[in-house]
Amino acid sequence: MKRKEALYAILVEHAGTYCSGEVLAQQLGISRAAVWKAVQTLRTESNVPIQSHAKLGYCIPKDADLLLENAVRQRLQTKQLGNVLYHHTTVSSTNTVCKQLAAEGAAHGTVVMADGQSAGRGRMGRTFYSPVNTGLYFSVLLREHLVMPMAQQVTCCAAVAVAEAIEALYQLPAQIKWVNDVLYQKKKLCGILTEAAWNCEDGQMDYMVVGIGVNVRQTAVTMPSELHGIVSSLEESGCKQVNRSELLAEILNRFEVQIETLPQHGFLEAYRNRSCLTGERVIAWRGMEQLEGVVSGIAEDGALLLQLDSGEQVVLQSGEVTLHPQAASRR
């Protein structure tokens, strides 16, 4: 364990209580100057709210929003999701770590959570902006009863779980933009990236990894300029004192329920009711082909139903969809 992570673990264990630099140095086997340097690194690189006092030492406030394994477990009501939890201060991508664990035989329901990602990824190879301690970033490993048509439906289940959790905890009426974005007032709060691995011998799916990133406290000031007007966060949307451990547990609880109803398309009604594209004129890309039309609904398998101007109905199993400029201008 790196010294800053070891220091973080000690301060978290004693949250609300000051730990002297001398005691910390002894516990970590380093100098007091090295302790001070590690504290500065945690503050600047990881946004950890560490208080300091010349005579008392260092302290993380007891009410700080910390993503903690024990805090998540206390709120879990799942049978399998989250039975195995891994927490990291920073990773390249929780999906990358989760896939590595899957390749090593990790169990169904394993969850990798992180305070931040240095190389977070979204769909179509995009970067997912995920600075430390400003969002909730985690991935869930699924192994059981997987078949190809489920890939999109699993993403739909995850979107419903996130939207329901946000509404239950913070009373925000979240919507879903097909297929993987959760929005509030037309701005993105959450992105979902689902990846799968296949067995070449029998053509069966070995596992799926569902990566979920929720913006918690990013603001227009801290976000890159290209995200202004497009992306928001829970706290910027009016939520106060968001607890990421509570939010993660609530999403996992609801995600497992949705997964269990997959054969009966249990996610469908909630997904359709939250769809922000139904009835809207959009531009869609199917591979390199650009299509224009009005979204007529969501199919039972989670596909997007698009009515073209010619009268033809197109079923989109994958692709990219944006509001047509004419529709966007009316908003």
Secondary structure, 3 states (H helix, E strand, C coil): CCHHHHHHHHHHHCCCCCECHHHHHHHHCCCHHHHHHHHHHHHHHHCCCCEEECCCEEECCCCCCCCCHHHHHHHCCCCCCCCCEEEEEEECCHHHHHHHHHHCCCCCCCEEEEEEECCCECHHHCECCCCCCCEEEEEEEECCCCCCCHHHHHHHHHHHHHHHHHHHHHCCCCEEECCCEEEECCEEEEEEEEEEEECCCCCCEEEEEEEEEEECCCCCCCCCHHHCCCECCCCCCCCCCCCHHHHHHHHHHHHHHHHHCHHHCCCHHHHHHHECCCCCEEEEEECCEEEEEEEEEECCCCCEEEEECCCCEEEECCCEEEECHHHHHCC
